[in-house]
């Protein structure tokens, strides 16, 4: 299995409503993209401000295998989500590893 972890840092152009919509969009990946074993996503609630660095939304997806992870990246549902980040994202951190 493979773990896919992503954290998002948005710019000042994002609204609370847009962030909630993005979170809902992420949560719908599991029913729409094959190979997802488990998915969690949420708003960063850490009280460790010095460690937050402006990253306010995160997701963790467990894929059944490397092939499922590879198919996720170009999948139309994922690409639609990526397109919805245009103009509101400052930075993204992505970590993938085998478990």
C-alpha positions as CSV (number, residue, x, y, z in Angstrom):
1,X,0.0,0.0,0.0
2,X,1.0,3.6,-0.5
3,X,0.4,6.7,1.6
4,X,-0.2,10.1,0.0
5,X,0.0,13.1,2.3
6,X,-0.7,16.6,1.1
7,X,-0.8,20.0,2.9
8,X,-2.0,23.2,1.3
9,X,-1.0,26.8,2.0
10,X,-3.5,29.2,0.5
11,X,-3.1,32.9,-0.3
12,X,-5.4,35.7,0.7
13,X,-7.7,35.1,-2.2
14,X,-9.4,32.1,-0.6
15,X,-12.6,32.4,1.4
16,X,-13.8,30.1,4.2
17,X,-16.6,28.9,1.9
18,X,-14.1,28.0,-0.8
19,X,-11.9,26.1,1.7
20,X,-14.9,24.2,2.9
21,X,-15.9,23.4,-0.7
22,X,-12.3,22.1,-1.4
23,X,-12.5,19.9,1.7
24,X,-15.8,18.4,0.6
25,X,-14.4,17.9,-2.9
26,X,-11.4,16.0,-1.4
27,X,-13.7,13.8,0.7
28,X,-15.5,12.7,-2.4
29,X,-12.4,11.2,-4.0
30,X,-12.9,7.9,-2.3
31,X,-16.2,7.2,-4.0
32,X,-15.0,8.4,-7.4
33,X,-11.4,7.4,-7.8
34,X,-10.5,3.6,-7.8
35,X,-7.8,2.2,-5.6
36,X,-8.4,4.4,-2.5
37,X,-8.4,2.3,0.6
38,X,-8.8,5.1,3.1
39,X,-9.0,8.9,3.0
40,X,-9.0,11.5,5.7
41,X,-8.9,15.3,5.2
42,X,-9.4,18.3,7.4
43,X,-8.5,21.8,8.5
44,X,-5.2,22.2,10.4
45,X,-6.2,22.6,14.1
46,X,-2.7,22.6,15.6
47,X,-2.1,25.0,18.4
48,X,1.7,24.9,17.6
49,X,1.6,28.1,15.5
50,X,5.3,28.0,14.9
51,X,4.8,24.6,13.1
52,X,1.8,25.6,11.1
53,X,3.7,27.8,8.6
54,X,0.4,28.8,7.0
55,X,-0.7,25.3,5.9
56,X,-4.4,25.1,6.7
57,X,-5.8,22.1,4.9
58,X,-4.4,18.5,4.7
59,X,-5.3,15.2,3.3
60,X,-4.1,11.6,3.7
61,X,-5.0,8.9,1.2
62,X,-4.0,5.3,1.5
63,X,-3.8,3.6,-1.9
64,X,-4.0,-0.2,-2.4
65,X,-0.8,-0.2,-4.5
66,X,1.6,2.0,-6.5
67,X,-0.5,1.5,-9.6
68,X,-3.5,3.0,-7.9
69,X,-1.5,6.0,-6.8
70,X,-0.1,6.5,-10.3
71,X,-3.7,6.4,-11.7
72,X,-4.9,8.9,-9.2
73,X,-2.7,11.7,-10.4
74,X,-4.1,12.1,-13.9
75,X,-7.6,11.0,-12.9
76,X,-10.2,13.6,-14.1
77,X,-11.7,14.0,-10.6
78,X,-8.2,14.8,-9.2
79,X,-7.4,17.1,-12.1
80,X,-10.7,18.9,-11.6
81,X,-9.7,19.5,-7.9
82,X,-6.2,20.7,-9.0
83,X,-7.7,23.1,-11.4
84,X,-9.9,24.6,-8.7
85,X,-6.7,25.6,-6.8
86,X,-5.8,28.1,-9.5
87,X,-5.3,31.6,-8.1
88,X,-5.7,30.6,-4.4
89,X,-2.7,28.4,-3.7
90,X,0.7,29.6,-2.4
91,X,2.4,26.3,-1.8
92,X,1.7,22.5,-1.5
93,X,3.7,19.9,0.2
94,X,3.3,16.3,-1.1
95,X,4.8,13.2,0.5
96,X,4.2,9.6,-0.9
97,X,5.7,6.5,0.7
98,X,5.2,2.8,0.7
99,X,3.7,1.2,3.9
